[in-house]
Amino acid sequence: MSKATYPLKLPASVKAAATRLAKEDGVSLNQWISTAVAQKVGAVETAADFFARRAGTATPADLLTFLDRAPDVPPVPQDR
């Protein structure tokens, strides 16, 4: 596996929390951050794939069919 370095600057409170969690997991801070980033990348890529499949061949113009059916009324106060 190829490894790259990246200088990371974290707010002190975030670094302290990450250090504490890494210690609780019994891993180095570097390993804990690497795992956290990998999990986030996986989640974002999975979500993007899901929405791409869900959209199928739909286009933004296809949405107009549904928007045209929406009533033309002002929003309720909670939506302002």
Backbone as numpy.savetxt, mean C-alpha at the origin, in Angstrom:
# Nx Ny Nz CAx CAy CAz Cx Cy Cz
21.57 -14.30 -4.33 20.74 -13.13 -4.33 21.62 -11.90 -4.33
21.33 -10.99 -5.20 22.06 -9.73 -5.26 21.56 -8.81 -4.14
22.49 -8.11 -3.55 22.11 -7.20 -2.47 22.56 -5.79 -2.83
21.72 -4.83 -2.50 22.04 -3.44 -2.72 21.93 -2.71 -1.40
22.67 -1.65 -1.26 22.58 -0.85 -0.04 21.82 0.43 -0.35
21.17 0.93 0.68 20.42 2.17 0.56 20.45 2.86 1.92
21.00 4.08 1.95 21.03 4.78 3.24 19.61 5.22 3.60
19.13 4.78 4.74 17.76 5.05 5.14 17.74 5.96 6.36
16.99 7.05 6.24 16.84 7.96 7.37 15.41 7.82 7.89
15.29 7.47 9.16 13.98 7.29 9.79 13.81 8.30 10.90
12.57 8.72 11.15 12.34 9.51 12.36 12.74 8.66 13.58
13.25 9.31 14.60 13.75 8.59 15.78 12.68 7.68 16.38
11.44 8.12 16.40 10.38 7.31 17.00 10.11 6.05 16.18
10.20 6.15 14.86 9.98 4.98 13.99 11.14 4.01 14.15
12.36 4.54 14.20 13.52 3.67 14.38 13.47 2.96 15.73
13.06 3.67 16.75 12.97 3.06 18.08 11.94 1.92 18.08
10.80 2.15 17.45 9.77 1.11 17.39 10.25 -0.08 16.57
10.91 0.19 15.44 11.42 -0.89 14.59 12.50 -1.68 15.33
13.35 -0.98 16.06 14.40 -1.65 16.83 13.78 -2.55 17.89
12.77 -2.05 18.57 12.09 -2.85 19.60 11.44 -4.09 18.98
10.75 -3.92 17.85 10.07 -5.05 17.21 11.08 -6.07 16.67
12.19 -5.58 16.14 13.22 -6.49 15.64 13.79 -7.31 16.80
14.02 -6.65 17.92 14.53 -7.36 19.09 13.53 -8.41 19.57
12.23 -8.05 19.58 11.19 -9.01 19.98 11.15 -10.21 19.03
11.42 -9.97 17.75 11.43 -11.05 16.75 12.74 -11.82 16.74
13.75 -11.30 17.44 15.04 -11.97 17.49 15.85 -11.85 16.21
15.68 -10.73 15.51 16.42 -10.50 14.26 17.09 -9.14 14.32
18.00 -8.90 13.40 18.65 -7.60 13.34 17.67 -6.55 12.80
17.95 -5.30 13.10 17.13 -4.21 12.58 17.13 -4.24 11.05
18.29 -4.48 10.46 18.39 -4.53 9.01 17.49 -5.64 8.43
17.53 -6.81 9.03 16.71 -7.92 8.55 15.23 -7.60 8.74
14.88 -6.98 9.87 13.49 -6.66 10.14 12.96 -5.65 9.12
13.76 -4.61 8.82 13.35 -3.60 7.85 13.25 -4.22 6.45
14.21 -5.08 6.10 14.17 -5.74 4.79 12.90 -6.57 4.64
12.54 -7.29 5.67 11.33 -8.11 5.64 10.09 -7.24 5.54
10.07 -6.14 6.28 8.92 -5.24 6.26 8.74 -4.63 4.87
9.83 -4.23 4.24 9.75 -3.66 2.89 9.28 -4.73 1.90
9.81 -5.94 2.03 9.40 -7.03 1.13 7.91 -7.33 1.29
7.41 -7.33 2.51 5.98 -7.56 2.75 5.14 -6.46 2.10
5.56 -5.23 2.22 4.82 -4.11 1.64 4.83 -4.19 0.12
5.98 -4.50 -0.46 6.06 -4.65 -1.92 5.10 -5.75 -2.38
5.11 -6.87 -1.68 4.21 -7.97 -2.04 2.75 -7.57 -1.94
2.39 -6.86 -0.90 1.00 -6.43 -0.72 0.57 -5.47 -1.81
1.42 -4.51 -2.13 1.07 -3.52 -3.16 0.97 -4.19 -4.52
1.92 -5.07 -4.84 1.88 -5.74 -6.13 0.67 -6.67 -6.22
0.33 -7.33 -5.14 -0.83 -8.21 -5.12 -2.10 -7.38 -5.33
-2.21 -6.25 -4.66 -3.38 -5.39 -4.81 -3.49 -4.87 -6.24
-2.36 -4.47 -6.82 -2.38 -3.96 -8.19 -2.83 -5.04 -9.16
-2.34 -6.27 -8.97 -2.75 -7.39 -9.83 -4.23 -7.67 -9.67
-4.71 -7.65 -8.42 -6.13 -7.92 -8.16 -7.00 -6.90 -8.89
-6.68 -5.62 -8.74 -7.51 -4.60 -9.37 -7.41 -4.62 -10.89
-6.25 -4.97 -11.40 -6.10 -5.09 -12.86 -6.98 -6.22 -13.39
-6.99 -7.35 -12.69 -7.85 -8.47 -13.11 -9.32 -8.11 -12.95
-9.64 -7.44 -11.87 -11.03 -7.07 -11.60 -11.54 -6.09 -12.65
-10.70 -5.19 -13.09 -11.11 -4.21 -14.09 -11.27 -4.85 -15.46
-10.50 -5.91 -15.70 -10.58 -6.59 -16.99 -10.27 -5.63 -18.12
-11.18 -5.56 -19.06 -10.97 -4.69 -20.23 -11.73 -3.37 -20.08
-12.24 -3.10 -18.89 -12.99 -1.86 -18.67 -12.10 -0.64 -18.92
-12.74 0.41 -19.37 -12.04 1.67 -19.59 -12.72 2.75 -18.75
-12.06 3.87 -18.54 -12.71 4.95 -17.79 -14.04 5.36 -18.42
-14.13 5.30 -19.74 -15.38 5.67 -20.41 -16.52 4.73 -20.04
-16.20 3.48 -19.72 -17.23 2.52 -19.31 -17.92 2.96 -18.03
-17.23 3.69 -17.21 -17.80 4.16 -15.95 -18.94 5.15 -16.18
-18.91 5.84 -17.30 -19.94 6.83 -17.59 -21.33 6.21 -17.64
-21.43 4.96 -18.06 -22.71 4.26 -18.09 -23.34 4.27 -16.70
-22.53 4.02 -15.69 -23.04 4.00 -14.32 -23.26 5.40 -13.77
-22.36 6.31 -14.10 -22.51 7.67 -13.60 -23.74 8.35 -14.19
-24.07 8.03 -15.42 -25.25 8.62 -16.06 -26.54 8.20 -15.36
-26.52 7.05 -14.70 -27.71 6.55 -13.99 -27.84 7.14 -12.59
-26.81 7.77 -12.10 -26.84 8.32 -10.74 -27.77 9.53 -10.70
-28.56 9.67 -9.63 -29.47 10.82 -9.54 -28.68 12.12 -9.38
-29.23 13.17 -9.92 -28.59 14.49 -9.85 -29.15 15.23 -8.65
-28.63 14.89 -7.47 -29.09 15.51 -6.23 -27.86 15.98 -5.46
-28.04 16.99 -4.63 -26.89 17.44 -3.83 -26.48 16.36 -2.82
-25.23 16.35 -2.42 -24.78 15.34 -1.45 -25.41 15.59 -0.09
-25.52 14.51 0.67 -26.02 14.64 2.03 -24.96 15.38 2.87
-25.36 16.02 3.94 -24.40 16.81 4.73 -23.15 16.05 5.15
-23.28 14.73 5.46 -22.12 13.96 5.90 -21.09 13.77 4.77
-21.49 13.93 3.51 -20.58 13.74 2.39 -19.94 15.03 1.90
-20.25 16.12 2.51 -19.68 17.41 2.04 -18.27 17.57 2.50
